[in-house]
Amino acid sequence: MPNKADLGVIGLGVMGQNLALNIEDHDYKVAVYNKEPEMTDAFMQNEAAGKNFIATKTLEDFISSLSSPKKILLMITAGSPVDSVIHSLLPLLQTGDSIIDSGNSNFIDTRRNFNELEEKGILFLGMGISGGADGARNGPCLMAGGSKKAYEMWEDILLAISAKAGGTPCCAYLGEGGSGHFVKMTHNGIEYADMQLICEAYSIMRDVLHLSHNEMSDIFRRWNRGKLNGYLTEITANILSYRDVDGGFLIDKIDDVVNQKGTGKWTVESAMDEGVPMALISAAVFARNISTQKTERETAAHFFSDITTPIDPKRNQRIIDQLEKALYLSKIVAYAQGFDLLKTYSDKHSLHLPLSTVASIWQGGCIIRSAFLTQIETAYEENPNLSNLLFDPALKDEVSENMQSLRDICILAIEKHTPLPCQNEALSYLDLFSANRLPTNLLAAQRDYFGSHTYHKIGEKLPFHTDWKSKN
């Protein structure tokens, strides 16, 4: 076939189409394939009309349309669909060809595919993409892991299509195996927390302070000019002031039931596997779970709701100032937990994840992009072996400065029966993390009492067991 394509994209859903268009914008010829031929036809007749694409209807034609070595990007549903397509492609590929799985795949699946394809001579990347449909079209954050050789083959393309932060591409190779998708999974866990924390601040404004929509929107806009500057803060301000066709505020018409696609759950499961305390991010996942129990919540509200005294409006500004500080500190804790998971997993599996690079590429294109990430990048540049983000000198001072505001907001919420699961967990984590002596010495004794699990005495290396039922 003359004038073969530089690469091919399999999967023409919204993300696949936008990635293909983004790549073509940068002067690459792109072959496309979708298992439903009508989607390919519609794409070619509409979004791709007049552009440099090759439409194919079979995988054989798709592969034949590509220049060698073949470069294939998958943008399809994670799990068995990815495995099925890879299985179908293998007989058509040769040593040195490459595949990128750019869906929301579980890093465990990615690691397996990387190992299996490496044995067959096929180069494989698992690449996390953040930024949604708009990011895919105009510049996403790209987190690649797997074959370094595959990344080098794709690097010019990926750097070209990625978002730019201060002129720097938000794209990097992060290590072998499932590193890229592990980083993307952790990104999504932090995203769950960041969104829930903002919702909790909104809840205080709406349900405790009874502010108007425009007042709340203005507060978020002001916060977006300060330390809370970021994409999620920006869109929250826009959402709160958005009016529906009838003139009412659209936010009031939206149901409070929210589902999830799994990456938050995987983050929590990974934290459990690695022994990383991640109660704040876990609380964000569980908050979505309880939102789906709509009928039960409505019943419980009827039985258990209490009447509280209103807040004196004269206190509003002080509370809003405290709320800003509490939200910022909770955000620090959420990122500290996320980066703790990245570091722990990296150390355990000798991945050498470049944490400053992770913070750098998250500054553009992705959903959690914010000014705060520059502080994290600096922290890990200055100390790549930082055991916990909270030990960075600059952030350590910010924790101390904002701790009382977080405590005061949590107390206020408890008094006013307003749930703040993530901010409360942020405070609990800080109190636990800074406790010189925990009561878990009693827990160790309990485990030894009923299960002979042994315990350690202070200053002793060897474990002890006591026959607790014997007389002293």
N, C-alpha and C positions, 0 to 999 in steps of 0.2 A: 504494500500500500504506500503510495507516494505521500510525502509530507505527513509523516507520522506524528502522533501527539508526543509532547514532552513527558506527560504523565497522565494517569487516569483516575477518575473519582467514581467509586461505586456507592450508590445511595443518594437519591435526589429528593430527600425530604428538605425541609426548610434550611437546616444547617448545611446539608450537602450541597444544595444549590448555591447558597451564599458563599461557601468556601470555594466552589468551582468558579464562580464569578469573580471572586477576589483574586484567585490565582490567574485567571485569564486577563484581568486588568493589568497584571504585571508582565504582559507580553509572553505568556506561555500558552502553548496550544494544548487543550485539555480534551481527553476522551471521556465520555460519560456513559454509565450503564446503571439501569435500575431494573429490578426483577419484574416490575410492572411496566411494560413498554409504553403504556399510555402516559405515564409520568415523564418518561424521556421525551415523548412527542410534545407534550405540553410545555416542557422546559425549553425545547428547541424552538418552538413557535412563539414563545413569549419572552421570558427573561434572557434567553441566549440568542435571540434572533439577531443575525448580522454579526455575531461574534465568532471567535476562533475556537469552535468546538467541533468534535467528531461524535456523532450520536451512534451508539451501537445497541443491538438488540439481543445479542448472545455473549456469554463470557468469552467464547472462542474469538468472536469478532473484536471484542474489547481488547483482548490480549494482542491480537494481530495488529491493532491500530496503534500500538505503543512502540516507540523507539527503544532500543536496548542500551543498557540494562533497563528492564521494566520498572517503572515507579508507579505504585498503586496506593491510593488513599481510600480507606474504608470509612464511610460516615453512615453507619447502620446501627441498629439496636444492639446493645451489649448482650453478652452471654452466648447462647446457642446459635443465634443468627451469625455472629462473627465467626464462630468455629465452623459453621456450615459453609460459609463463603470461602474461608481459607482452605478448607478441605477440597472445595470445588476448583479452586485456583491452582493448587499444587501440581496437578498433572500438566498444566499449561505453562509452568514457569521453569526457569533454568537457574543454575547456580549464579549468585550475584544479583538476581532480581530482588526488589525490596517491596515490603508492604508496611503501611502505617495504619494502625487501628486508632482512629481519632475520636471514637465514641466514648461514652462514660463507662468503660469496662472496669471490672474489679481487677485490682493490681495482681491478685493471685492468678486470675486467668491470663493476664498479660505476661506474667512471669513464665507460666507454663508454655504459652505460645512462643515466646522468645526462645526458650530452651529447645522446644521441639523443632522449630523452623531453623535454628542455628545448626542443628544436626543434619538438616537436609540442604544446607547451603543457601537458604533464603534469608535475606536480611530483614529484621523485623523491628519496628518501633511501636511502642505504645505511647500515644501522645494525648495528654489531657488538653482540652480546649476550654477556655473560659471567656465569656463575653456575650453569650447568647447569640441570637440570629444577627443582631446589629454588629456585634464584634466579629462574627464569622465573615460578614460582608465587607467591613471597613477596617478590620484590624483586631484580631483576638490575641489573648495571651496564650502562648504555646509552651507546654511542659513535656518535653520529649525524654523517653527512656528506652533502653534496649540496646540495639546494635550501634556502636559508635560509627562504624563504617557506613551504616544506613543513614545516620544523621548527616555525615559529611556529604553524602550523595544529594541529600535533600536540603542542605543548609541554606543555599542561596535562595531557594524558593520560600522556605519557612521564614527566613529573616525578612524577605521582601513583603510577605503578606501579613506579618505580625503587627500588632499595635506598637507604637513608639512612645516612650516616656522620656521627655527631654532629649529626643533624638536617638535614644538607645532602644534597639528592638526588644520587645517583651517576649523573648523566645530564648530557650537554652536547652542544651543537652544536660541531663541531670544524673545519668548513670545507667548501669545495665539493668537487665531484668524488667521488673515492673515499676521502676523508679518514677517515671513520668506520671503514670496513673496513681501511684501512691501519693505523690505531691498534689495532684489534682483532687484526689479524695480528701486529703487533709484541708486543702483550700475550701472545699465544699462544707466540711465540718465547721470551719471557722465562719464561713458564710451563714450557715444556720444560726450560729451564735450571734453574729453581728446583726442579723435581721431581727432576731427575737429580742435582743437588747434594745434596739430602736423601738420595737413595738411596746416594750415595757415602759419606756420613757413617754411614748404616746399615751399609754394607759393612765399614767400619773396625770398628764395634762388634761386628758378627757374626763376621767372618772373621779379624780380627786380635786383638781383645780378648776374643772368645768370651763376650760378655755374654749373660745370659738375656733372654728376651722382656720380662719385667717390668722388668728393669734398663734396657733400651733405651727402653721406653715411659716410664719415670719420667724419664729424661734428656731426652727430647723435651718432656715436660710442663714440666720445669724450664726448658728453653730457651724454651718458649712464654711464660714469665713475664718474659723479658728482651728483648734486642735482636732475637731471632729470632721474636718474637711474630707469628703470622700463621695464616691458615686452613690452609695446607699443613703447618705444624709441628703444629698441633692435631690434624688428622686422622691424621697419621703416628703420634702417640702412641696414638690410639685403635685404629688398625689393628694395631699391634704387640702389643697386649694382648688382641686379640679371639680368642675360642676358638670352634672349630667345634662341631658337635653332639656329636662324640665326645669332647670335652674337650681335644683338641689345639689348637695354635695354627694358625689358618687361614692365616696368612702363609706357613707352611712348605709348604702344599699348593698354592700358586699357582705356575703355570708362569712362567718368566722371559722369555717371548716377548711383546713389546709392539709393536703396530702403531701407525700414525698416520694422520691424516685429511688432512694436507697443509699446514696453516697454518705449521708449523715449517719445512717445506721452502721455502714461499713467502718466509718471513722471511729465510732464508739467501740465497735467490736475489736478493731485493731488496737485501740488504747487498752482494752481489757487484756488482749493477748500479750501486749508488751509491758503491762504493769504500769501504765502511765495514768496518773490521776487526771480525769477529764470530766469532772462533774458538771462544769458550766456548759460545755458543748453537749453533753448527754442531756442536760435539762432542756436545751433547745430542741433536741430531737423528740423528747417526751412531751414537750409542749404541743408539738404538732400532733402527736398521738392523741392527747387528751382533747384536742380541738375537734377530732372526728367523733368523739362521744357526745354528740350534740344533744340527743334525747336525755341521756343521763345527766348532763350538765344542767339542762333546763329543769329537770326534776329536783336535783340537788339545790339549785338556786331557790326553788320554792320552799324547801325544807330548812335550809341552813343560812340563808342570807340574813344579815344583821343591818340595823340602821346605825349609821355613824353621824357624828356631828360634822357640820360643814367646816371648811377651812376659812379662816379670816382672810379675805382678799389682800389685806396688807402684807401677808406672809408670802404671797405668790412669787414675787421677784426673787426673794431669798431662796425659796424652794426650787425655782427654775435654775438659779445659779448652781445650787447643790446638785440638781439633776444632771446638768451638763458635766460636772466633775465626776459624778457617779457613773454616768454612761461611759465617759472616757476611761476611767479606771477599770471598769468591767471589760471594756474592749481590750485593754492591755492584758488582762488576765486571760481572755479568750485566745489571743494570739500567743501568749506564753504557753498555754496548754497545747495549742496546735504545733508550735515549734518544738516543744518538748517531745511530742510524738515523732516528729520528723527526725530529731537528733537521736532519740533512743532507737528507733528502727534502723537508722543509718549506721549507728555504732554497732548494733547487734549483728547486722548483716554485711558489715564492711562495705557500705555503698559510697561513703564519703560524699554525701549530699552537700552541695555548696549552699549553705543556708543564706548567705548574703545575696547570692544570685537568685534564689527563690524569692526573697523579699524584693529584689530589684525588678524581676519580670512581672511580679504581681502589681506593679505600680501603674500599669497601663493595660487597657483592654478587658481586664477581668472584673468580675462583679464586686470584689472587695477592694478594688483600687482606692487608695486613700493616701493622704499626706503622712499618716502615721507610719506607713511602710518604709519611708526613708529613714526613720529612726531605727527600725529593725535592721535595715540593710547596714547602717553605720555600726550598730552594735555588734553584728557578726563579722563585719570587716575588721573591726578593731580587736575582736576576740573570737576567732572561729570556733574555739573550744568552750565557749560560754555554756555552762551547764544548765542555766535557766535564764530566760530573757529578763526575769525580774531582778537579776543580779547586775544587769548593765547599770553603770553609775547614774546615767541620766534618767533612766526609767525608774530606778530605785528611788530617786528623789520624788518623782511624780507620784509613785505609789504612796509615799508618806504624806505628800501634800493633799491628796484627794481621798485618803482613807476615811476621814471623819464624815465627809459628805456622802460617801457610799453608805456608811453605817446609818446616818440620819435618814436617808431616803428609804432604806430597808425598814427602819423602825416606823417611819410614816406609813409605808405601804401596809405593814402588819396592822397598825392601828386602824387603817381605813379599809381593811379587808380587800386589798388590791394585790393580786398575784404578781410577783416579780421573781419567777423561778431562776432566771439566769443571773440577775443582779444579786440575789440572795446566795447563789452558789459561788459567785465571784468573791463575796465577802467571806463565806465559809472557807473557801480555798485559801484566801490570804491568812485567815486566822489559823487554819491548820498548818499551812506552810511555814508560818513564823512562830509556831509553838515550840518552845525549847524542850518541853516534856509533855507528851500526849498520854492519855489514860489507857493506851493500848498495852501497857505492861500488865494491866488486869486481864485484858483479852488474851495475852500470851499465857497467863496463868490458867484462865478458864479452859483454853485448848489443851493444856497439859493435864488438867484435872480430869476432863471427860474423855480425852483421846490419846493421852500420853504422847503428845506432839513435841514435847520438850520446850525449853525456853533458854534464853541466855541471860546470865547475870551481868550487871554492869562491870565492865573491865575484864570480863572473862571471855576466852575464845571458844572453849568447848561448851556444848549444850548440856543442860541439866534436866533431870526429871525428878519430880517429887511425888511420893505416895501421899497425896493430900488427905486421904481418909485416915491415915495413921495419926496417933496423938503426937503433939509436939514434944 
